[in-house]
């Protein structure tokens, strides 16, 4: 897979620039991208991951069969997915990425089997009782800051985990 | 720690720690039905998690989607049916109602809600 030279590689896709160009072409008004001033917030690791419990938040629109699915318009709700879930019960719904591969194997956007295996190998002590999922593509930064993020932070604090892995899509 | 396949967006948002996987959107944690590859990606991500000591660092993971990077040419481009034509909005409509993967899921959710022990309505598992 890595057989070609670096010279033939392109830099990462400039998504911010291309999204602006795409929306300009469609006649949309100007919009503001999320930009944070450095330095990034920082919390040092208090212990090795091999001694830590890990939580996860995925923005891939993942839900479990039996739960209410996400809507596609500024849905700031979230779902709690028990980490002992049967992987075959997990679903993906989203308006902004190609769902084909996520629906073939949810680990593309919600690496539940991948992380359970790493716990078995001792790379992590354990997983949170629940992982959390939400939508991306929420156009209101204010609603994400005021509604979604505080709710997720509260759940993660209550879960008494040591670290959180974010899996945005 | 944030995995990401959109390096510029994660950098702009200011993630404290990042691991960039240079795959098309929808594959932030790997490829379908490739558990060995995905295990390797996650192991590298966790190693970066422990190694990063400078706020805002994004580590570039050493994986490529294909032997060529041509897939990037068409990523997030306006749909133009033929050269010179106006761009057409080909995005999925942002429906305000729940969008189920299958009809069975919609029935299962309805069944969950009709039960006396509805976790959704209890605010426990929604």
Interface residues (C-beta under 8 A of the other chain):
Chain A: X1 X2 X3 X4 X8 X9 X10 X12 X13 X14 X15 X16 X17 X18 X19 X21 X22 X25 X26 X33 X34 X35 X36 X37 X38 X39 X40 X41 X42 X43 X45 X48 X49 X60 X63 X65 X66 X67 X68 X69 X70 X71 X72 X73 X74 X77 X78 X79 X80 X91 X92 X93 X95 X96 X97 X98 X99 X100 X101 X102 X103 X104 X105 X107 X108 X109 X110 X111 X113 X114 X115 X117 X118 X123 X124 X130 X137 X163 X164 X165 X166 X167 X168 X169
Chain B: X1 X2 X3 X4 X5 X6 X7 X8 X9 X10 X12 X13 X14 X15 X16 X20 X22 X24 X25 X26 X27 X28 X29 X30 X31 X32 X33 X35 X38 X39 X41 X42 X43 X45 X46 X49 X50 X55 X56 X62 X63 X64 X66 X67 X68 X69 X72 X75 X76 X77 X78 X80 X86 X87 X89 X91 X92 X93 X94 X95 X96 X97 X98 X99 X100 X101 X102 X104 X105 X106 X108 X109 X111 X112 X113 X120 X124 X125 X126
